[in-house]
Amino acid sequence: EDARREPFLVRLLRSVVCGPCCDPDDDRPVDTDGVILVRPDVTGVQSLEFKLSRDQKWQALMTGFSAAVGAIGASGLVAPEKLAEARAIVGEFDAINKASHKPGELAGKVEALLASRGLY
């Protein structure tokens, strides 16, 4: 999708200078032999934002965890009972995320959730 938006001259220059090593079309590994690509859709955090609240940090971390659970579940590499446990944590986080509105509330509830599972 990004390559289609790229101007022709930029694409030509990139292919001459870099060659195939930095081709945006080759973003996904061809031989996944145990490699899982996880692309979380983190919102609410800007790329150069360095002072994050506890809520923002936990939001970003748990978004990555949720994406990883989805990718691992699709791969079939994890035992069903462990996958079910991870999906339960994702479900509980989604509920916490929807119900948390006060500053610090999300962080406190996520920490309690992970502590109850022996993960924090």
C-alpha positions as CSV (number, residue, x, y, z in Angstrom):
1,E,0.0,0.0,0.0
2,D,2.8,2.4,0.9
3,A,4.7,1.6,-2.3
4,R,1.7,2.5,-4.4
5,R,1.6,6.0,-2.8
6,E,5.3,6.5,-3.4
7,P,6.2,8.7,-6.4
8,F,7.8,6.9,-9.3
9,L,11.1,8.9,-9.1
10,V,11.5,8.2,-5.4
11,R,10.8,4.5,-6.0
12,L,13.4,4.4,-8.9
13,L,16.0,6.3,-6.8
14,R,15.5,4.0,-3.8
15,S,15.9,0.9,-6.0
16,V,19.1,2.2,-7.6
17,V,20.6,3.4,-4.3
18,C,19.4,0.6,-1.9
19,G,18.6,-2.2,-4.2
20,P,16.2,-4.9,-3.0
21,C,17.3,-4.6,0.7
22,C,14.9,-1.8,1.5
23,D,12.0,-2.6,-0.7
24,P,8.8,-1.8,1.3
25,D,7.0,-4.6,-0.5
26,D,9.2,-7.2,1.2
27,D,8.0,-6.2,4.7
28,R,6.9,-9.6,5.7
29,P,9.3,-12.5,6.1
30,V,8.9,-15.2,3.4
31,D,10.1,-18.1,5.5
32,T,8.3,-17.8,8.8
33,D,9.9,-20.9,10.3
34,G,8.9,-20.0,13.9
35,V,8.9,-16.2,13.3
36,I,5.7,-14.4,14.0
37,L,5.2,-10.8,12.8
38,V,3.2,-8.7,15.3
39,R,1.8,-5.3,14.2
40,P,0.0,-3.7,17.1
41,D,-2.2,-0.7,16.4
42,V,-1.1,1.5,19.2
43,T,-3.2,4.6,19.5
44,G,-3.0,7.5,22.0
45,V,0.8,7.6,21.9
46,Q,2.8,9.7,19.5
47,S,6.1,8.4,18.2
48,L,8.2,11.2,19.7
49,E,6.2,11.6,22.9
50,F,8.6,10.8,25.8
51,K,6.6,11.7,28.9
52,L,3.8,9.2,29.0
53,S,1.4,8.6,31.9
54,R,1.2,5.2,33.5
55,D,-2.2,4.7,31.7
56,Q,-0.6,5.5,28.3
57,K,2.3,3.1,29.0
58,W,0.0,0.2,30.1
59,Q,-2.3,1.0,27.1
60,A,0.5,0.6,24.7
61,L,2.0,-2.4,26.3
62,M,-1.4,-4.3,26.5
63,T,-2.2,-3.3,22.9
64,G,1.0,-5.0,21.9
65,F,0.2,-8.0,24.0
66,S,-3.3,-8.3,22.5
67,A,-1.8,-8.1,19.0
68,A,0.8,-10.8,19.9
69,V,-1.9,-13.1,21.3
70,G,-3.9,-12.7,18.0
71,A,-0.8,-13.5,15.9
72,I,0.3,-16.4,18.0
73,G,-3.2,-17.8,18.0
74,A,-3.3,-17.7,14.3
75,S,0.0,-19.5,14.1
76,G,-1.0,-22.5,16.1
77,L,2.3,-22.6,17.9
78,V,0.9,-22.3,21.4
79,A,-0.8,-25.0,23.5
80,P,-4.6,-24.4,23.5
81,E,-4.8,-24.0,27.3
82,K,-2.1,-21.3,27.3
83,L,-3.7,-19.6,24.4
84,A,-7.1,-19.6,26.2
85,E,-5.4,-18.1,29.3
86,A,-3.8,-15.3,27.2
87,R,-7.1,-14.6,25.4
88,A,-8.8,-14.3,28.8
89,I,-6.3,-11.7,29.8
90,V,-6.9,-9.8,26.6
91,G,-10.7,-10.0,27.2
92,E,-10.3,-8.7,30.8
93,F,-8.0,-5.9,29.5
94,D,-10.6,-4.9,26.9
95,A,-13.3,-4.6,29.7
96,I,-10.9,-2.6,31.9
97,N,-10.0,-0.3,29.0
98,K,-13.7,0.4,28.3
99,A,-14.6,1.0,31.9
100,S,-11.5,3.1,32.9
101,H,-12.1,6.9,32.7
102,K,-10.2,8.5,35.6
103,P,-6.4,9.2,35.4
104,G,-4.5,6.2,36.8
105,E,-7.5,3.9,36.9
106,L,-6.4,1.9,33.8
107,A,-2.9,1.4,35.2
108,G,-4.1,0.3,38.6
109,K,-6.5,-2.2,37.2
110,V,-4.1,-3.6,34.6
111,E,-1.4,-4.1,37.3
112,A,-4.0,-5.9,39.5
113,L,-5.0,-8.1,36.6
114,L,-1.5,-9.1,35.8
115,A,-0.6,-9.5,39.5
116,S,-3.6,-11.9,39.9
117,R,-2.2,-14.0,37.1
118,G,1.4,-13.9,38.5
119,L,2.6,-11.8,35.6
120,Y,3.4,-8.6,37.5
